[in-house]
Amino acid sequence: MSEPKEPSPALACAAQDGSGLPEGWLQVQSMDLDAQGVARRADGKVVFIDGALPSEWVSASTYRKKNHWEQANLTAIHRESAQRVRPGCPHFGLHAGACGGCKMQHLHMGGQVAVKQRVLEDNLWHLGRVKPAMVLRPIEGPAWGYRYRARLSVRHVIKKGVVLVGFHERKSRYVADMAQCPVLPPHAAALLMPLRSLIAALDAHDSCPQIELACGDSVTALVLRHLQPLSVGDHARLRAFAAEHGVQWWLQPRGPDTVQPLDEGGEQLSYALPDFGITMPFKPTDFTQVNPHINRVLVARALRLLAVRPDERVIDWFCGLGNFTLPLATQARAVLGVEGNAALVARARANHGLNQALAQNHRVLAATDFVACNLFAMTPGMLLGHGAADKWLVDPPREGALALVKALADIEQSRRGAQGATALPAGAEDWVPPRRIVYVSCNPATLARDAALLVHLAGYQCAAAGMVNMFPHTAHVESIAVFERG
């Protein structure tokens, strides 16, 4: 790749809008959700350029063409962005075999945050026609060593006689040849090479496609997916590895419901929410946030924004293990956690019981209950059945909370007597919608879709929104938004 070149003053003036550049040059205007630079050719065709950054002047080689857009590889940088930095990992880049786990290591952290904030605001406006009254300060944390959960692929490369353990190569189904990974905690990253040697030594070395890493505050667990039964010798090798490296092994012979510890009686995985005096035990395959530092800050901010009073009832939709429910229970009169996975509901109840038993005089948990409910099939009648609440916390998966917010909007439309509104059960007119909703999202597109229903049909205003940098160096955009009754 060529060295950055300073353009002449005349060329700089001519190229403010991207016009007047030498033939073949492109001016990068922004970045998209996949961390590709976005430019336009003179004919208006959009070009998505791998590795290019906003404000750069580049040349690129097209590898995919459509009528209105192209995808291209970066071939030269003629004017480099001031935000371009040296990647922190030797496996990151555009070269063959580069790791695909990260997409933004070449962009300064401030630039990454700015790009993600713009993606959030653009999605809210262009997809939902929603503009937050206030933009929240981004939630940021450590750029390295943050990833406490990871799904590592395993590949036995017969021709090379090696076993690879790591993330997939960029835009490939192959596993990257990784010796290190700075986004993993140092103690977890140090396992990569020993894991390669371990898998190579197993009798089932060619039948172990995946290792899932889960780190708690003091325990690290590894879940080995194996397609054939492990031998007695393999069990012994796994135990020796666990003893040497201070980890727990869990085995998964089939689906997620078959995961069991290699040996019973080990210390339980858990993480703490010290601001609320909460301890959250979990199993290695349970959903927990990847970034524990950001999670602690996010929970604290969500509760500040919700501003729960001691006399209020709160519903936590998509509650999971109780990550938000239990902190809410230290502040509210009553809390209901609703979750689609019955196994998670059982563990949330157990977590509540544990923390209730551990609670000191200064920390009292409210009346709390958890129920299992298919939130993707929510109807107005089902919603009414959960009772009225003063405030909601909504934390859905990437699919968003469409059925939930649509049920809320349908109730509001019916109460207003809107034409074509859904007929509601008797007594619905007495149901009071929540005054405030805090929505935590891991997909800005589905957040925008749901925000449109809340704002345009359900009678809410978007009081605030901001991005949460849960996954530094990736294109993943987490966010938090506040909706209040108009």
C-alpha angles and dihedrals in degrees: 000000000000124000117259113270128207110233123223117265090247092053091046091055092046093051103052090109095032094261124118095036119141115273113284095017120122131199112220110223104179146337127258132217090276092054092251120144112247120217137157130228120224090264091057097254112146117236122199109204123196111227098008121126132211115277093021124127108220148162119230140186116226116229099168129035132193130168096267105018145030137202117221144178119237110249104168140007113215096175117021125215117247085228094062112110137175110270115249094224128060090215093061121094148072096285124113111279094020116154115258097204093098131037106178109045089117091061122080112251092245088054092049091054092047092051093050092047090052091048089053095049093043092052093048092051104035097039101030106020086230124139117187115231089224133023110222122224109262118259107235137173142161114339095210136043092021103118107099094167127050139158107220120197121219124209130179105212102203097187092055095035093230139115118226123205121186146065124326120272116260109285091351142102090224122101116247118243096242127177095172142012119198095192090065119078108269093248090053095044088053089063096064099086096037089051090055090055092045096051091046089056096051121102085227093049093133095046102058108089100167146027119195116207120208122175125192126187092279108002131067120201131191121200112204116204108208126180096200132038115278118240125237087254091054090052089052092050091050091050092050090050091049092051093047097046102031098241138127123237122217121184128219112188095169135349127358091270090064095063112126134162117260087228127020124227101048123140112279122250111246144153130208133231095198096180088068101030090245129147117195117200115197143171119246094252095046117108111260129155115275094224114053095187093053091043091058091050092044094052091049092049094046091054092046090052092046089050095199118200124212092250096053134102117219132192119208107202118203087014099170111181092349099270090154099017097067096047088048088052090063090062111028134071091235136358131197119198115201121193136165096218110078092200090056090048089056091050092046089055090049091049090051091050092049093050092044088056092047095044115120126209091271093054118057121176116218127232099293132183135175127207134184115234135157098244092185089065097045117150131186090256092052091047092052088050091064090060132234121304132191092224141010134213111200120190109164130171121255091289089068128215101289098143092046097050091040090055089051091048092048091054091050093047091050092049089053091050093240116180112265093011119157115265109245131212119264113281094028090118089069093054113108118212119225115276093218135022126193110198120195111197137189094186121052092198095058090041089056091048092050092042089056090057093047094048103035101034111016100050101249134132123216099239096179145349137181142164127259116209095216093150112038115200092021130093091240112127118203118180146172127218135183124215123190132186111264 
